Amino acid sequence: MKTIVLGAGLVGRAIVLDLAAEKDFIVTAADIEETRVQELTARGIKAIKADLSRPEILKQLICDQDLVINALPGHLGFQALKNCLEEAKMVVDIAFFPEDPFELEPLALERNTLAIVDAGVAPGLSNMMAARGLSLLDRGQSLEIYVGGLPVVREWPFEYKAVFSPLDVIEEYLRPARMKENGRLVVKPALSDPEFLHFEQLGTLEAFNTDGLRTLLRTLDLPTMKEKTLRYPGHREKMLLLREAGFFDYVPVNIKGISLRPVDFTARLLFSRLQLKPGDEDLTVMRVVVGGEKEGQPVRCVFELFDRYDRSTGIHSMARTTGYTATMLARALDSGLIKKKGIVPPELLGSEPEVYHFVLKGLEERGIKIQEQIEEG
């Protein structure tokens, strides 16, 4: 399968390397950063320097490809996905853009193709776990998702490092969080409703609202649903301070005759402090809890993931868990396991046991293990 990966950052690079390791895929990478292109070229992988924000360039690059994996930053993601569907390409998408992917459903169906959207770890694998949990119950009532990517070494002042673009990280702290409470759609500010959770491997983490349910709000009919991001205690308060002080604002301000968006200044300033560097170790922790009834008794299906930086490959945990979920879905497409058309959110695949176990088996082969158990009460 001829496959092009749009974006070769830490996650895109992990996707490229994983697919290139098998003969089933002929892989090309495209990125605007020359250093990323050179690094992949030195490994014998075809890589092209290109401005993927320009539709005419993107369409030219994908014209002879069978599959596109969209690993671009969120602000470029929706337009890139639309361009791919216009060219009738199959897409696995991890761009996590703010727009509604179902707006592109008519286009995908008209072109007789599909896009698996939100195909990372969360959203993505978390959605598949949610659907899996519901399939094990007689009746579902609630869904809770807690997920975080964290540095192993906590460094002051932010105690956080990111594998994604700084603008995407900031967007997570800005985008209002949609959830379900008592059967009603509720919208709360990001960073709201903090709570502390204990994890055996890490101790206490702080969770707060983020807008991670996304397609689940449309596809699952549960009265209670929420998604929260996990960070080391104290990080949330610092981000809240920056947000409320205006450092994340998108409205330009004039400074000595120069018009500048505060969010661009902040992203540039924070980038050197938040960027995971080669050798910096990270970890990923996720807990998905599906509550409901089984044979008349209240039960909870609990899924837990704990993954660490891979010292043997130098690939960060968040890149592994996000990227390898995407590559296993690409392999499921290549194997003919996925036959749907249109916009396909991961939960629709998690409800199919053959696809779900195919993805989990591939993740386990790459050292990413998920614990699944049913608890009473």
Secondary structure as UniProt FT lines:
FT   STRAND          2..6
FT   HELIX           10..20
FT   TURN            23..24
FT   STRAND          26..31
FT   HELIX           34..42
FT   TURN            43..44
FT   STRAND          46..49
FT   TURN            52..53
FT   HELIX           55..62
FT   TURN            63..64
FT   STRAND          67..70
FT   HELIX           74..86
FT   TURN            87..88
FT   STRAND          90..93
FT   HELIX           101..104
FT   HELIX           105..110
FT   TURN            111..112
FT   STRAND          114..116
FT   STRAND          120..121
FT   TURN            122..123
FT   HELIX           125..135
FT   STRAND          139..151
FT   TURN            156..158
FT   HELIX           166..172
FT   TURN            173..174
FT   STRAND          177..181
FT   TURN            182..183
FT   STRAND          184..188
FT   TURN            190..191
FT   STRAND          195..199
FT   TURN            200..202
FT   STRAND          203..209
FT   TURN            214..215
FT   HELIX           216..219
FT   STRAND          224..231
FT   TURN            233..234
FT   HELIX           235..244
FT   TURN            245..248
FT   STRAND          253..255
FT   TURN            256..257
FT   STRAND          258..260
FT   HELIX           262..274
FT   TURN            278..279
FT   STRAND          282..294
FT   TURN            295..296
FT   STRAND          297..308
FT   TURN            311..314
FT   HELIX           317..334
FT   TURN            335..336
FT   STRAND          342..344
FT   HELIX           346..350
FT   HELIX           353..365
FT   TURN            366..367
FT   STRAND          370..376
//
